[in-house]
């Protein structure tokens, strides 16, 4: 049997950092994000028992293993354990976006892998279960310094407010809006790849350590979520979306000394001078993609100003993680 899952990457607008356990253990965290039409594809194939090696994992390297414990890819190893996969299987991935660029790639992969393995076993899982299991693998089993927003954004898809509570529950509230407003928002968001890659976990380790000292800034970032939601839902003064992004970015820069750097700051300043209303660096910080809200009459100016960066055209994804192909032997 062959299964292919397709799982979206995400853009987090405001509230990032309050989905860390170090924050929501004491008070609710809240994030507003959307999944986008850039995906990671996970292919899993149940092999016959006559294969030379029980597990084959194709990523930046190719692994041939006979024991799950010997698999080097941490997410694959722990997901196979969690899903109790005791039969020969081959796993391959393809992605539209490189890892380590601030779009939640590891979480999207983890969600997509669990979705595909569930289907391979002939079982189904709700979007909530996919997100919860993926978060368990990365946060509880692998002990990665990261929040839970990416797993839920990848599993559910769409534009949502996620609320993270101290009992580990997550509340999902879709952001209601007119299609015309959603289209306008899509068209006014410009994303540029800085070509600066970083390890998000390293940056978030610093942020976790600083949570108690930066709780006020994190609280202010969380409290931008509902005003931003209201801007989209009402469809009035959509330009305020950019202003709130800018406010969030100023607060985010205050979290750690590795969130930004001189090169990123210069790109941001150039875009603002060229006409962007506001923006932010996506992900934990240190590199990846810059996002800007830009009115149509200023977009050519901003694109020209940042012509040394790769401009990525995106739209919103509404489906979340999906099984797109299934072939039985």
C-alpha positions in Angstrom: 0.0 0.0 0.0 1.2 3.5 -0.8 -0.1 6.6 1.0 0.6 10.3 0.2 -0.2 13.0 2.7 -0.1 16.8 1.9 0.3 19.1 4.8 0.5 22.9 4.6 3.1 25.3 6.1 1.9 28.2 8.1 2.2 31.9 8.7 1.9 33.1 12.3 0.7 36.7 12.5 0.6 37.7 16.2 0.9 36.0 19.5 3.8 33.7 18.7 5.7 32.7 21.9 2.6 32.5 24.0 2.1 28.9 22.8 5.2 27.9 24.7 4.5 25.9 27.8 6.7 28.3 29.9 4.0 31.0 29.1 0.7 29.2 29.0 1.4 27.2 32.2 0.6 30.4 34.1 -1.9 32.2 31.8 -3.6 31.4 28.5 -1.6 31.9 25.3 -3.2 32.9 22.1 -2.0 33.0 18.4 -3.6 34.0 15.2 -2.2 32.2 12.1 -3.1 30.8 8.7 -1.9 27.8 6.7 -0.7 28.6 3.2 -0.6 26.9 -0.2 2.9 25.7 0.3 3.2 22.0 1.3 5.2 19.1 2.5 4.4 15.7 1.0 5.0 12.5 2.9 5.0 9.2 1.0 4.8 6.0 3.0 4.8 2.6 1.4 4.2 -0.7 3.2 6.8 -3.1 1.8 6.7 -6.9 1.4 8.4 -8.9 4.1 11.2 -9.9 1.6 13.0 -6.5 1.6 16.6 -6.5 2.7 16.0 -3.8 5.4 12.8 -3.3 7.4 12.9 0.5 7.4 14.0 2.9 4.6 13.9 6.6 5.3 14.7 9.1 2.5 15.4 12.6 3.7 18.7 14.6 3.3 20.3 11.2 3.7 19.0 7.7 3.0 18.7 5.4 6.0 18.4 1.6 5.8 17.6 0.1 9.2 16.2 -3.0 10.7 15.3 -1.5 14.1 13.3 1.6 14.8 15.7 2.5 17.6 18.5 2.8 15.1 16.8 5.4 12.8 18.6 8.7 12.9 15.7 11.0 11.9 14.3 11.9 15.3 10.7 12.5 14.2 10.5 9.4 12.0 12.0 7.3 14.8 9.6 8.5 17.5 6.5 8.6 15.3 7.1 4.9 14.2 7.4 4.0 17.9 4.3 5.9 18.9 2.3 4.5 16.0 3.6 1.0 16.7 4.7 0.3 13.1 6.1 -3.2 13.2 6.0 -4.0 9.5 8.5 -3.0 6.7 7.9 0.5 5.5 9.6 3.1 3.3 9.2 6.9 4.0 10.0 9.7 1.5 9.3 13.4 1.7 9.1 16.3 -0.7 8.6 20.0 0.2 7.9 23.3 -1.5 9.9 25.2 1.1 13.3 24.5 2.7 13.4 23.6 6.4 14.5 26.1 9.0 12.8 29.1 7.3 10.2 30.0 9.8 7.1 28.4 8.3 6.7 25.5 10.7 8.3 22.8 8.5 9.2 20.3 11.2 5.7 20.4 12.7 4.1 20.1 9.2 6.2 17.1 8.5 5.3 15.5 11.8 1.6 16.0 11.3 1.8 14.8 7.7 3.8 11.7 8.7 1.4 10.7 11.5 -1.6 11.3 9.1 0.0 9.0 6.5 1.0 6.3 9.0 -2.6 6.3 10.4 -3.9 5.8 6.9 -1.4 3.1 6.2 -2.7 1.2 9.3 -6.2 1.6 8.0 -7.1 4.0 10.8 -8.4 7.5 10.9 -7.6 10.4 13.2 -9.3 13.7 13.7 -7.4 17.0 13.0 -7.3 17.5 16.8 -5.7 14.1 17.3 -3.1 14.7 14.5 -2.0 17.9 16.1 -2.0 16.5 19.6 0.1 13.5 18.7 2.5 15.6 16.6 3.0 18.0 19.5 3.6 15.1 21.8 6.4 13.7 19.5 8.2 17.0 19.2 7.7 18.6 22.6 7.1 15.8 25.1 9.2 13.0 23.6 12.0 14.8 21.8 12.0 17.7 24.3 12.3 20.4 21.7 12.0 24.0 22.8 9.0 25.0 20.8 5.3 25.9 21.0 2.2 24.0 19.9 0.8 26.4 17.4 2.5 24.9 14.3 1.1 21.5 14.8 -2.5 22.8 15.1 -2.1 25.2 12.1 -0.8 22.4 9.9 -3.5 19.9 11.0 -6.5 22.2 10.8 -5.7 24.6 8.0 -7.4 27.9 7.5 -7.2 31.2 9.4 -7.6 30.6 13.1 -7.2 31.8 16.6 -5.6 29.1 18.8 -5.9 29.4 22.6 -3.4 27.4 24.7 -4.5 26.6 28.3 -2.5 25.3 31.3 -4.3 22.0 31.2 -2.7 21.4 27.8 -6.0 21.8 26.0 -6.2 23.9 22.8 -9.3 25.9 21.7 -9.6 26.4 17.9 -11.7 29.4 16.7 -11.8 29.9 12.9 -11.7 33.6 11.9 -14.9 34.3 10.1 -14.7 36.8 7.2 -16.1 37.6 3.8 -14.4 35.9 0.9 -13.7 39.3 -0.6 -11.8 40.3 2.6 -9.9 37.1 2.6 -8.9 37.7 -1.0 -7.9 41.3 -0.3 -5.8 40.2 2.7 -4.0 37.5 0.6 -3.3 40.0 -2.1 -1.9 42.6 0.3 0.6 40.2 2.0 4.1 40.1 0.5 6.6 37.5 1.6 10.4 37.5 0.9 13.0 34.9 1.6 16.1 36.2 3.3 18.1 33.1 2.6 19.2 33.2 6.2 18.6 29.8 7.8 18.6 29.1 11.5 17.8 26.5 14.2 14.5 27.6 15.7 14.9 25.4 18.7 18.1 27.2 19.7 16.4 30.6 19.5 13.4 29.3 21.4 15.6 27.9 24.2 16.7 31.4 24.9 13.1 32.7 24.8 12.0 30.0 27.2 14.7 31.0 29.6 13.6 34.6 29.3 9.9 34.0 29.5 9.6 35.2 33.1 11.5 38.4 32.3 9.6 39.0 29.1 6.1 38.0 30.2 4.8 41.5 29.8 5.9 41.7 26.2 4.5 38.3 25.5 1.2 39.3 27.1 1.0 42.4 24.9 1.7 40.2 21.8 -1.1 37.8 22.9 -3.5 40.8 23.4 -3.0 41.8 19.8 -4.7 38.6 18.6 -8.4 39.6 19.1 -8.0 43.1 17.7 -6.3 41.6 14.6 -9.2 39.0 14.3 -11.7 41.8 14.5 -10.0 43.7 11.7 -10.4 40.7 9.4 -13.9 39.8 10.6 -15.3 43.3 10.2 -13.5 43.9 6.9 -13.1 47.6 7.9 -9.8 49.5 7.7 -7.8 46.4 6.6 -4.7 48.6 6.7 -4.8 48.2 10.5 -3.7 44.6 9.9 -0.3 46.0 8.9 -0.2 48.4 11.8 -0.8 45.5 14.3 1.8 43.4 12.6 4.3 46.2 13.1 3.4 46.5 16.7 3.9 42.8 17.2 7.3 42.9 15.5 8.5 45.7 17.8 7.5 43.6 20.8 9.0 40.4 19.3 12.4 42.1 18.8 12.4 42.7 22.5 12.1 39.0 23.5 15.8 38.0 22.8 18.9 39.4 21.3 18.9 36.7 18.6 15.3 37.3 17.3 16.7 39.7 14.7 20.0 41.0 13.4 21.3 44.0 11.5 20.7 42.5 8.0 17.0 41.6 8.8 16.5 45.0 10.4 17.8 46.8 7.3 15.5 44.8 5.0 12.5 45.6 7.3 13.4 49.3 7.3 13.8 49.4 3.5 10.4 47.8 3.0 8.7 50.3 5.4 10.3 53.3 3.6 9.2 51.8 0.3 5.5 51.8 1.4 4.9 48.7 3.6 2.6 49.5 6.5 4.0 46.8 8.7 5.4 43.3 8.9 7.4 40.8 10.8 9.9 38.0 10.5 8.2 34.7 10.4 9.0 32.0 12.9 11.3 32.1 15.9 13.6 34.6 14.4 17.2 34.8 13.1 16.3 34.2 9.4 13.8 32.7 7.1 10.9 34.8 5.6 9.9 38.4 6.0 6.2 39.2 5.8 4.8 42.6 5.0 1.3 44.1 4.6 1.4 46.4 1.6 -1.4 48.2 -0.1 -1.7 47.5 -3.9 -0.3 50.9 -5.0 2.9 50.4 -3.0 3.6 46.8 -3.8 5.7 47.4 -6.9 7.9 49.8 -5.0 8.4 47.3 -2.1 9.1 44.4 -4.5 11.7 46.5 -6.3 13.3 47.7 -3.1 13.8 44.1 -2.0 14.6 42.7 -5.4 17.7 41.0 -4.0 15.4 38.7 -2.0 13.2 36.0 -3.4 9.6 37.1 -3.5 7.2 34.2 -2.8 3.6 34.5 -3.9 1.2 32.7 -1.5 -2.5 32.2 -0.9 -4.3 30.7 2.1 -4.9 27.0 2.5 -8.2 26.0 3.9 -7.9 22.2 4.2 -5.0 21.4 6.5 -3.3 18.0 6.4 -5.0 15.7 3.8 -4.5 12.2 2.4 -4.2 13.0 -1.3 -3.4 9.5 -2.6 -4.0 6.0 -1.5 -3.2 2.8 -3.5 -3.8 -0.6 -2.1 -1.6 -3.4 -3.1 
